[in-house]
Amino acid sequence: MTSLRLLHTSDLHLGKRFGQFDEETRAALQQARMGILPRLAGIAATEGAGHVLIAGDLFDTETPSARVIRQALAAMAAADPVQWWIIPGNHDSGAAEPLWAEMARHAPQNVHRLMQPTPVEIAPGATLLPAPCERRFAGQDRTIWMDSAETPEGHLRIGLAHGAVLDFDRDQNGAETIATNRASSARLDYLALGDWHGDFTLNGHSRYPGTPERDRFKHPGRGSCLLVDLPGPGQPPQLRPVEVGQYHWQDLALELAPGQDIGTLIREALPDDPQDWPNCLIRIRARGWVTADQHMQLSGFVAEQAPAFCHLSLDGDDLRIEHRAEDLDQIATTGALRAAAELLMAESQNSALAEEARDVAAAALNRLYAAVREGAE
């Protein structure tokens, strides 16, 4: 009986720009992303996996730089005898002819571009059924052909596809979404999926590994790949996530109320090991109510600690500030400044105004309070 061990990964997005971050953070994330392939190769060697399946979006765009392409190929070539099997995704679709022509010109023998939906024998007794993204928008389920694809008797049938299995906007399958029963209808021993950037199990034979280097707070944690053991045709696959990402993304919700010690709360929420902070990207989503002084402490603490992390930011969109008369006294007791502060406070608490107008007034009062306090210190 044929058995096979392989690594399943997807959505490496090499060349991603990370425009939402500062220059230093962007550079760190880009460097870590280019290091994904050597780390995957190391895992394949350690775990005895002779094949790595990349389920689309190896590159972030259809026009990556020649440097990104050549360095990716060099990293895969260095991992010989590991075999790399790659399909285009929606970000680097087959329509990007210059990209895939450049790959063809320089690809080593252990790197295989799968540009057509055609069965490929990747090992004795194992056939791969790829569903490459020939265009960015296909208009149909690219895996339909797998149902009728013929493979030799007794071969493992392995699907490789890039796309969504759910249309979350409409809560039903759309024209391009992959059928949730494809592994069953196509008699697949395993369906290696890509597109979703978090680890997601569709069923016992179909799985998304998530991007091996996380790239957004929506999918917290460190990136991973999947070690897949296929014991034989018709047998359930054995799957084990293997952590591979350098950076740890964390989205921390912080519930606040007047009277709390802001510094203590944040310190308790942050990772325990300061030595790992340079590898952490953390977004603190503050919610609830705080006093003006607490708001200053919160902003000040985050600004003070941010340099110790790869990224540390504060999202205070859901945070409300309780302004009191004594807060106004710290701005000014008389004169035009006091009058402006009273007007802003009144507008921030005026339920007759639209919420957006109240928020603008509250934000202006916060800045005025902080400016005066900082100037006094």
C-alpha positions as CSV (number, residue, x, y, z in Angstrom):
1,M,0.0,0.0,0.0
2,T,1.4,3.4,-1.0
3,S,2.0,5.9,1.8
4,L,3.3,9.5,1.5
5,R,4.4,12.2,3.9
6,L,4.3,15.9,2.7
7,L,4.1,19.5,3.8
8,H,1.1,21.6,2.9
9,T,1.4,25.4,2.9
10,S,-0.1,28.3,1.1
11,D,-0.3,32.1,0.9
12,L,3.3,32.9,1.4
13,H,2.7,36.3,-0.3
14,L,6.4,36.9,-1.0
15,G,7.0,40.6,-1.7
16,K,4.2,41.8,0.5
17,R,4.7,45.5,1.2
18,F,2.9,45.9,4.6
19,G,2.0,49.5,3.9
20,Q,0.0,49.9,7.1
21,F,3.2,49.9,9.2
22,D,6.2,52.2,9.6
23,E,9.3,51.7,7.5
24,E,11.2,49.8,10.2
25,T,8.4,47.3,10.9
26,R,7.7,46.8,7.1
27,A,11.4,45.9,6.6
28,A,11.3,43.4,9.5
29,L,8.1,41.7,8.2
30,Q,9.4,41.6,4.6
31,Q,12.6,40.0,5.7
32,A,10.8,37.4,7.8
33,R,8.5,36.6,4.9
34,M,11.5,35.9,2.6
35,G,12.8,33.5,5.2
36,I,9.7,31.3,5.0
37,L,11.0,29.0,2.3
38,P,14.3,28.1,4.1
39,R,12.3,27.4,7.3
40,L,9.8,25.2,5.4
41,A,12.7,23.3,3.9
42,G,14.2,22.8,7.3
43,I,10.9,21.3,8.6
44,A,10.6,19.1,5.5
45,A,14.1,17.8,6.1
46,T,13.6,17.3,9.9
47,E,10.2,15.5,9.4
48,G,11.2,13.4,6.4
49,A,8.7,15.0,4.1
50,G,9.9,14.7,0.5
51,H,7.3,17.0,-1.0
52,V,6.0,20.6,-0.3
53,L,2.6,21.6,-1.7
54,I,2.1,25.3,-2.1
55,A,-1.6,25.9,-2.6
56,G,-1.4,29.3,-4.3
57,D,-0.2,32.9,-3.7
58,L,3.4,32.1,-3.4
59,F,3.8,35.8,-4.4
60,D,1.8,38.8,-3.2
61,T,1.2,40.3,-6.7
62,E,1.4,39.3,-10.3
63,T,4.4,41.6,-10.7
64,P,6.9,40.7,-8.0
65,S,10.4,42.0,-8.5
66,A,13.0,39.9,-10.2
67,R,14.9,39.8,-6.8
68,V,11.9,38.3,-5.0
69,I,11.5,35.6,-7.7
70,R,15.1,34.7,-8.0
71,Q,15.7,34.5,-4.2
72,A,12.6,32.3,-3.8
73,L,13.9,29.9,-6.4
74,A,17.3,29.9,-4.9
75,A,15.8,29.0,-1.5
76,M,13.9,26.1,-3.0
77,A,16.8,24.9,-5.0
78,A,18.9,24.7,-1.9
79,A,16.4,22.3,-0.4
80,D,17.0,19.6,-3.0
81,P,15.9,16.7,-2.9
82,V,12.7,18.2,-1.5
83,Q,10.2,18.6,-4.4
84,W,8.1,21.8,-4.5
85,W,4.7,21.7,-6.2
86,I,3.2,25.2,-6.9
87,I,-0.1,26.4,-8.3
88,P,-0.9,30.0,-9.1
89,G,-3.4,31.7,-6.7
90,N,-5.6,34.7,-7.2
91,H,-2.8,37.1,-6.3
92,D,-0.3,35.5,-8.7
93,S,-2.6,34.0,-11.2
94,G,-1.6,32.1,-14.3
95,A,-2.6,35.2,-16.4
96,A,0.6,36.9,-15.1
97,E,2.7,35.5,-18.0
98,P,5.9,37.5,-17.3
99,L,6.0,36.2,-13.7
100,W,5.6,32.5,-14.7
101,A,7.9,32.8,-17.7
102,E,10.6,34.1,-15.3
103,M,9.9,31.2,-13.0
104,A,10.2,28.8,-16.0
105,R,13.5,30.3,-17.1
106,H,15.2,29.9,-13.7
107,A,13.4,27.1,-11.9
108,P,15.6,24.3,-10.7
109,Q,14.6,20.7,-11.3
110,N,13.0,20.3,-7.9
111,V,10.5,23.2,-8.4
112,H,7.4,22.3,-10.4
113,R,4.9,24.9,-11.7
114,L,1.4,23.4,-12.2
115,M,-0.2,25.7,-14.7
116,Q,-2.9,23.4,-16.0
117,P,-5.6,21.2,-14.4
118,T,-3.9,18.0,-15.4
119,P,-3.1,14.9,-13.2
120,V,0.6,14.7,-12.2
121,E,2.3,11.7,-10.7
122,I,4.5,13.3,-8.0
123,A,5.7,10.0,-6.5
124,P,5.3,6.3,-7.1
125,G,1.6,5.6,-6.4
126,A,0.6,9.2,-5.8
127,T,-1.1,11.5,-8.2
128,L,-1.7,15.2,-7.7
129,L,-4.8,16.9,-9.1
130,P,-4.0,20.7,-9.3
131,A,-6.6,23.4,-9.8
132,P,-4.5,26.5,-10.6
133,C,-6.0,30.0,-10.8
134,E,-5.7,30.6,-14.5
135,R,-7.2,34.1,-14.0
136,R,-7.8,36.2,-10.9
137,F,-11.5,35.8,-11.1
138,A,-12.5,32.4,-12.5
139,G,-16.3,32.6,-12.4
140,Q,-16.6,29.0,-11.5
141,D,-15.4,26.3,-9.1
142,R,-11.9,25.4,-10.4
143,T,-12.0,22.0,-8.7
144,I,-15.0,20.6,-10.6
145,W,-12.7,18.7,-13.0
146,M,-11.3,16.6,-10.2
147,D,-14.6,14.5,-10.0
148,S,-14.0,13.0,-13.4
149,A,-10.2,12.9,-13.4
150,E,-8.8,9.4,-14.0
151,T,-5.9,8.2,-12.0
152,P,-4.2,4.8,-11.9
153,E,-5.8,2.1,-9.7
154,G,-4.4,2.1,-6.2
155,H,-2.9,5.6,-6.4
156,L,-3.3,8.2,-3.7
157,R,-5.5,11.1,-5.1
158,I,-4.3,14.5,-3.8
159,G,-6.1,17.7,-4.7
160,L,-4.4,21.1,-4.7
161,A,-6.5,24.2,-5.0
162,H,-6.7,27.9,-4.1
163,G,-10.1,29.5,-3.3
164,A,-12.8,29.9,-0.7
165,V,-15.2,27.2,0.4
166,L,-17.7,29.6,1.9
167,D,-19.1,32.9,0.7
168,F,-19.3,34.6,4.1
169,D,-21.1,37.7,2.7
170,R,-24.1,35.7,1.6
171,D,-23.7,32.6,3.9
172,Q,-23.9,30.3,0.9
173,N,-21.7,29.0,-1.9
174,G,-21.1,31.4,-4.7
175,A,-20.1,30.7,-8.3
176,E,-16.4,30.7,-7.6
177,T,-16.4,29.0,-4.2
178,I,-15.1,25.4,-3.9
179,A,-17.7,22.8,-3.2
180,T,-17.5,21.8,0.5
181,N,-17.9,18.1,-0.5
182,R,-15.2,18.1,-3.2
183,A,-12.9,15.7,-1.4
184,S,-15.7,13.2,-1.2
185,S,-17.1,13.7,-4.7
186,A,-13.6,13.5,-6.3
187,R,-12.5,10.6,-4.1
188,L,-9.6,12.5,-2.8
189,D,-7.4,11.2,0.0
190,Y,-6.5,14.8,0.8
191,L,-7.5,18.2,-0.5
192,A,-4.8,20.8,0.1
193,L,-6.4,24.2,0.1
194,G,-5.1,27.8,0.0
195,D,-6.6,31.3,0.2
196,W,-7.8,31.5,3.9
197,H,-4.9,33.0,5.9
198,G,-5.8,31.2,9.1
199,D,-5.8,27.5,9.9
200,F,-9.2,26.1,9.0
201,T,-10.5,22.6,8.9
202,L,-13.2,22.0,6.4
203,N,-13.5,18.3,7.1
204,G,-11.2,15.3,7.8
205,H,-9.8,15.3,4.2
206,S,-9.8,19.1,3.4
207,R,-7.8,21.7,5.2
208,Y,-6.4,25.3,5.0
209,P,-3.0,25.6,6.7
210,G,-3.1,29.4,6.8
211,T,-0.2,31.6,5.8
212,P,3.1,30.3,7.4
213,E,4.0,33.9,8.4
214,R,0.9,35.6,9.7
215,D,0.2,39.0,8.2
216,R,-2.8,40.5,10.0
217,F,-4.5,40.7,13.4
218,K,-7.5,38.9,12.1
219,H,-5.5,35.6,12.3
220,P,-3.6,35.8,15.6
221,G,-0.7,33.7,16.7
222,R,2.4,32.4,14.8
223,G,2.1,31.0,11.3
224,S,2.2,27.3,10.7
225,C,2.2,24.7,8.0
226,L,0.7,21.2,7.9
227,L,2.6,17.9,8.1
228,V,0.4,15.5,6.2
229,D,0.7,11.7,6.4
230,L,-1.3,9.7,3.8
231,P,-1.2,6.1,5.0
232,G,-2.8,4.7,1.9
233,P,-5.6,5.2,-0.7
234,G,-9.0,5.5,1.1
235,Q,-7.4,5.9,4.5
236,P,-7.9,9.1,6.6
237,P,-5.0,11.5,6.4
238,Q,-3.1,12.3,9.6
239,L,-2.5,16.0,10.0
240,R,-0.2,17.9,12.4
241,P,0.3,21.7,12.4
242,V,3.9,22.7,12.7
243,E,4.8,26.2,13.8
244,V,7.0,28.0,11.3
245,G,6.3,31.8,11.7
246,Q,8.8,34.1,13.3
247,Y,6.3,36.8,14.3
248,H,3.5,36.4,16.8
249,W,0.4,38.5,16.1
250,Q,-1.9,39.3,19.0
251,D,-5.2,41.2,19.2
252,L,-5.8,42.1,22.8
253,A,-9.2,43.3,24.1
254,L,-8.9,45.4,27.2
255,E,-12.0,46.2,29.2
256,L,-11.6,49.4,31.1
257,A,-13.5,51.3,33.8
258,P,-12.8,54.4,35.9
259,G,-10.6,53.7,38.9
260,Q,-8.5,50.9,37.4
261,D,-4.7,50.9,37.4
262,I,-4.1,51.2,33.6
263,G,-0.4,50.3,33.7
264,T,-1.0,47.1,35.7
265,L,-3.8,46.0,33.4
266,I,-1.7,46.4,30.3
267,R,1.3,44.7,31.8
268,E,-0.8,41.7,32.7
269,A,-2.2,41.5,29.2
270,L,1.2,41.7,27.5
271,P,3.3,38.5,26.8
272,D,5.2,37.2,29.9
273,D,8.6,36.9,28.2
274,P,10.1,40.4,27.4
275,Q,12.8,38.6,25.3
276,D,10.1,37.6,22.8
277,W,8.6,41.1,22.6
278,P,10.7,42.0,19.5
279,N,8.9,39.2,17.7
280,C,5.4,40.4,18.7
281,L,2.9,42.6,16.9
282,I,0.2,43.6,19.3
283,R,-2.9,45.6,18.8
284,I,-4.7,46.7,22.1
285,R,-8.4,47.3,21.5
286,A,-9.5,49.3,24.5
287,R,-13.2,49.4,25.4
288,G,-15.3,50.8,28.1
289,W,-15.1,54.1,30.0
290,V,-12.0,55.9,31.5
291,T,-11.3,59.2,33.0
292,A,-9.2,61.8,31.1
293,D,-6.2,61.0,33.4
294,Q,-6.6,57.3,32.6
295,H,-6.7,58.0,28.9
296,M,-3.4,59.9,29.2
297,Q,-1.9,57.1,31.1
298,L,-3.0,54.6,28.5
299,S,-1.7,56.5,25.6
300,G,1.6,57.3,27.4
301,F,2.2,53.7,28.5
302,V,1.7,52.4,24.9
303,A,4.0,55.0,23.5
304,E,6.6,54.3,26.1
305,Q,6.5,50.5,25.6
306,A,6.1,50.4,21.8
307,P,9.8,50.4,20.9
308,A,10.3,47.1,22.8
309,F,8.0,45.4,20.3
310,C,8.0,44.8,16.6
311,H,4.7,46.7,16.7
312,L,2.5,47.9,19.5
313,S,-0.5,50.1,18.9
314,L,-3.7,51.3,20.6
315,D,-7.1,51.1,19.0
316,G,-9.4,53.3,21.1
317,D,-12.4,53.6,18.7
318,D,-14.7,51.8,21.2
319,L,-13.3,53.7,24.3
320,R,-15.3,56.5,25.9
321,I,-13.8,59.1,28.1
322,E,-15.7,60.4,31.2
323,H,-15.0,64.1,31.4
324,R,-15.6,65.7,34.8
325,A,-15.7,69.3,36.0
326,E,-12.3,68.9,37.8
327,D,-10.8,67.9,34.4
328,L,-11.8,71.3,33.1
329,D,-10.2,73.0,36.1
330,Q,-6.9,71.4,35.1
331,I,-7.2,73.0,31.6
332,A,-8.2,76.5,32.8
333,T,-10.4,78.0,35.5
334,T,-11.3,81.1,33.6
335,G,-10.9,82.8,30.2
336,A,-11.2,81.7,26.6
337,L,-9.5,78.3,27.2
338,R,-12.0,77.5,29.9
339,A,-14.9,78.6,27.7
340,A,-13.7,76.4,24.8
341,A,-13.3,73.4,27.1
342,E,-16.8,73.8,28.5
343,L,-18.2,74.1,25.0
344,L,-16.5,70.9,23.9
345,M,-17.6,69.0,27.0
346,A,-21.2,70.1,26.5
347,E,-21.1,69.0,22.8
348,S,-19.5,65.7,23.7
349,Q,-22.4,65.0,26.1
350,N,-25.2,66.4,24.0
351,S,-27.5,63.5,23.0
352,A,-29.2,65.7,20.5
353,L,-26.1,65.8,18.3
354,A,-25.1,63.0,16.0
355,E,-22.7,60.4,17.5
356,E,-20.0,61.5,15.1
357,A,-20.2,65.1,16.2
358,R,-20.1,64.1,19.9
359,D,-17.0,61.9,19.1
360,V,-15.3,64.8,17.4
361,A,-15.9,67.1,20.3
362,A,-14.7,64.5,22.8
363,A,-11.5,63.9,20.8
364,A,-10.8,67.7,20.7
365,L,-11.3,67.9,24.4
366,N,-9.0,65.0,24.9
367,R,-6.3,66.7,22.9
368,L,-6.7,70.0,24.7
369,Y,-6.5,68.2,28.1
370,A,-3.4,66.3,27.1
371,A,-1.7,69.4,25.6
372,V,-2.3,71.4,28.7
373,R,-1.2,68.6,31.1
374,E,1.9,67.8,29.1
375,G,2.8,71.5,29.0
376,A,2.4,71.7,32.7
377,E,4.8,68.8,33.3
